[in-house]
Amino acid sequence: MTSKQFNQIPLSVLDLAPITEGSTAEQSFKNSVELAQHVEKWGFNRFWLAEHHNMPGIASSATSVIIGHIAGATKSIRVGSGGIMLPNHATLVIAEQFGTLETLYPERIDLGLGRAPGSDQATSYALRRTLNMRVDDFPAQVEELQGYFEGGDESRVHAVPGEGLEIPIWLLGSSGFSAQLSAHKGLPFSFASHFAPDYTIPALNLYRDNFKPSRVLQEPYAMLGVNIIAADTDEEAQWLATSQQQQLLSIRSGRPSKLKPPIDNADEVWSAAELAAVDKSLESDATIIGGPDTVKRQLENFIEKTKADEVIVNAQIFDQKARLRSYEIVAEMMD
């Protein structure tokens, strides 16, 4: 590699706070706390939570609230949003919320911003402060948010707390739009390789080729999302991965559900066409399923190919102990 060596790449966690079949949001939050404490001990760098709405299997809709809960239950790991979907919110409110979080947990809070609604169209209209708010307004919103953190005597509206605080802002994306905006503003960039793998390299090229140094960042810094389901054997990992496959199928069919337990025979649940569609969506360098040797080899190839500065790992695993073990395996291979 021309950049960092494999075992020098920081590892982070993307948690969707999954609600499993037969369980509740309350248990999901307990699981997220346990996971955050677990990965903190294993040396993970960040723990991010994603904003989604109207999704029965995802509990992190009130993202700022759960970030505070996780930060309060941990000691050193950075906690943040992966991300806050800014078009859903008034920028002043986000500045105040994250100003509060940074005040409570100094130098531990990240503010990742996205421009997608994180929901269906009806829900996005229900969330937005005005019905004419558009994702195209995202660059202006980012500028406005930065202005609240920078403050100044000439401002008529001040974010209290928030003004004057150095809260790292990341832009998130699954296409070239946020890559270009991150480059223009000199901000760190996180790309959703785990669900938009085909656009990873083009987006990274846009970001790196057009990057302009800023006060907060002198060189481009890209963190890439990866699905990793690791177990002690390839066979066990493939079995665990059927939960994620079922979730993808439910979303594709317009019937999102809670995270389901693994199944022994996918042919009994899906048609051949459905199975082929799900398999195709998971056939990428950014979805890694297997035992320790398989995962290490494929993750090393992914990092070599992308020159990622950091990797953020999503593990949609039904059983909590298996999810904790999956992150252990990933951490162990980086030693």
N, C-alpha and C positions, 0 to 999 in steps of 0.2 A: 504494500500500500504506500501511496505517496503522502498520506496524512498520518493519522494516529494508527498505532498497531491495534490489532483486534481486542486485546485485553485492556486497552486504554480507553475504549469507547464507553462513556457513561451510559448506564441503563436507567430507564424510568418506567413508570407504570401508568397506563391509561385504564381507569376503572369506570365502567358503565353502571356501577352499583346494581348488578343484575338481581331481579326478583325471580326466584326459581319457582317452578310449579309446586304448589302445595305450601308455599311460604308467603312471607309478607314483606312490605317495605321496611318494617322495623327490623326484621332479621337481616335484610340486605345491608342496612346501615351498620349493624353489629359486625357483619362479615367484612365490610369495607374497613372498619376500624382495625379488625384483626389483621387484615391483609396489609394495611399501611404500617402497622407496628412490625409485622413480619419482614416486609421488604426493607424497612429502615434498618433492621438488624443486619440484613444481607448487603447493605451498602448501596441500595438504589438511590438515585439522585433526586427524582421528583415523583410526586403522586398527583396525577391530574384526574379530574372528574369532568364528564361531558354533559352538556345541556341538551336534554331531549324532553319532549312533551307529548302527552297523550299516547304514551307507550307503556302498556301494562307490564313489560318486563324490564323497565329501566327506572330506577328510583331517584336519579340525580337531577330532577327537574329544577329544584330550588338550589342551584349549583353553589351560590355564594354561602348559603347556610351550611350545606354539607362540607364545604371546604373548611369552614370554621370549626366544625365538629371534628374533622380529621386532624387539623392542625393542633387542636387542643388535646388530642389523644396521642400525639407523637412529640418528639423532642427536637429533631434536627432536619428531617427530610423536608424538601421544599414541597409545598402544596399549592395547587392552582387549578385553573380551568382549561379544559381541552375540548371545547372552549365555551366561553360566553358568546352566544349568538347575538351580536350587537344590534342588528336591526329589530330585535324583539324588545329593546329596552331604551329608556331615556339615558343618555350618556352620563348625566349628572348622577343618577342613581347608582350606576356602576362605579363611578369615581368614588362616591361616598362608601359604597359597600366594600370595595377593595381597599380604600383608605382605612376603613375600620379594621379590616383583616390584617393589613400591614402594621397598623398601630398595635394590635393585640399580639401579633406574631412577627416581630421585626426581622427583615431580611430572609423570610421564608415563603413569601407569597409570590406566585406568578399569575399574570393576567393574560391568558391566551384568548384571542378574539377570532371569531368566525363570522361569515356573512350569510350563511344558510339559515333558514328558520329553525331547523332541528325538529321539524314536525310536518304534519300535513297542512294543506292550504287553509282549511277551516280553522285549525288550531293557531296557525300563524296570525290570522286576522284577529282571533280572540286575544292574542298576546300583545299585539303592537299598540303603542300609545296613540297612533293615528292610523286610519285605514289606508292612507296613501304613502306610508313609509315603504321604501323599496330597498332591495339589497344593493342597488346601484348607488345608494347614499352612503354606503359603507366607508369609502375613503374620507368623506367629510365628517362622519361620526368618529373615526379614529383620530382625526385632527382635533376635533372638539374635545374628545376624551383626554388626549395629551395636554391640551390647553388647561383643563381643570387640574391636572397634576402639577403643571408648571406654575399656574396661578399668576399673580401680579397685581399691583395696586390698581391698574386700570380696569381690571375685571369687575363687572357688576355682580356676578354670581360666583361664589367660591365653594369648592368642595371641602367640607369640614366634617370629619377628617379626610385627608386625601391630598390637599394642596401641599406641595413641597416634598412629597414622598417619592422615593426612587423605587417604583414598582416596575419590574421588568414586564414589558409588553411584547407578546409574541403574536404574529399573525399566522392563522391556520388556513390551510387550503387543500382542495382536491383537484385543482386545475391551475392554469397559469395566472389567474387574476391576482390572487394574494401573493404569489411568488413575485410578480412584478412590483406590487405595492410594497412588500417587505424590502425588496432591493432598493426601491426609490427612497424609502424612509430610513434605511439602514437599521432594520430591526431583525431579530432572530425569526426564523421561519420554521414552522412545523407542517410537514406534508402528510396527508392521510394515505400513505401507501397501502395500508391494510385494507382499504376499500376502493382505492383508485390506482391500482398498481401500474396500469398502462401509461399513466401521465407522470409517473415519478421522475424519470430522467429528463423529459422536456421541461417540467416545472423547476427542477434543480438547476438545469442549464440557464433558464431565464433568470432565476434568482442570483446565481453566482456570476453570470456574465454582466449583469446590470447593477450589481451591488454598489451602493455609494456609502462610504464610511460616515458614521454619525457620532454624536457625543456618547451614545450608549454602546456602540459596537463598531470596531475598526475593520473587521473582516467578516464575511458571511458565515453564518452558523445555522446549520440545518439539522433538525431532529425529525426522524422518520418513524411513522407508525408501522408496527409489525404485529400480525397475529401469531402468537406462539402458544401451541398446546404441547407441552413437554410432559413426558412420563418416564417411568423406568424402562419401558420397552416401546418399540414402535407400535406393536399391536394394541397396547393399552391406550396410547395417545390417539390412535385412529378411532378407537371406541369412544373416548372422551370427546373427540371432535364432532361426533354426531349431534351433540347438543347445539353447537354453533351452526351446523348444517340445517338443523330443524328451525333455528331462529331465522336464518337467512331465507328459508323457504316461506316462513310465515309472513315475513316482511314483503317479499316479492309478490305474494298472493294477496296483499292488502289486508291481511288478518294477523297483525302483530300479536304475539302471545308472551307469556312468561317463559323463562328459559327452561326447557324441558330436559329430563334425564336422558342419558345416552341410551341408544337402542342397539340391539344385537344384529338385526337384519333390516337394513334400510329399504330393501325391496318390498318389505311388507307394509311400509309407510308411504312410499312415494312411487309415482309412475317412473318409467324409464326416462321420459322427457324431463320431469322435475329433477330427478337425480343428476342428469347430465347438466342441467342449468346450474345447479348448486355446485357441482364439482368444478365446472368451468370458472365460477366466481372465486373459487378457492385455489385454483391452479395458478399460482404466481409466486415470485420470489419473496413476497411480503406475507405469505401465509406458510408457516412452518409447523409441521406436525410430526412428532416422533420421539424416540428415545434420545438420550444425551448425545451420542455420536452423530445421529442424524441432524439434530437441532444445531449442534455446533458447526457442522459442515455447511449447512444451508445458511445459517446466520452469518458465518464468515464470508460466504460467497455474496450475500446481500450487501454487507458492509463494503466489501471490496468493489462491488459493482457501482454502488451509489456514493462512496466516500462520505457516508453519514458521519456527522460530528457527534450524534447522540441517537439512541434508539429508544422509542417508547413502546412498551409491550402491552398488548391487549390479550387477555386470556379468558375467553368465554367458556368457563368450565362449570358444570352443574354442582359438583361436589366440592365443598369448601376445602377439605383437606387436600384433595387433588389439585385444586387451584393454588394453594400455598406451596405444594410440592413442585408444581410447574415452575413457579418463580424461583424456587430454590435451585432447581436444575440449571436454569438460565444463568443465575448468579455464579454457581459453581464452575461453569465452563469458562467464565471470564477471568478466573483467578490465574 
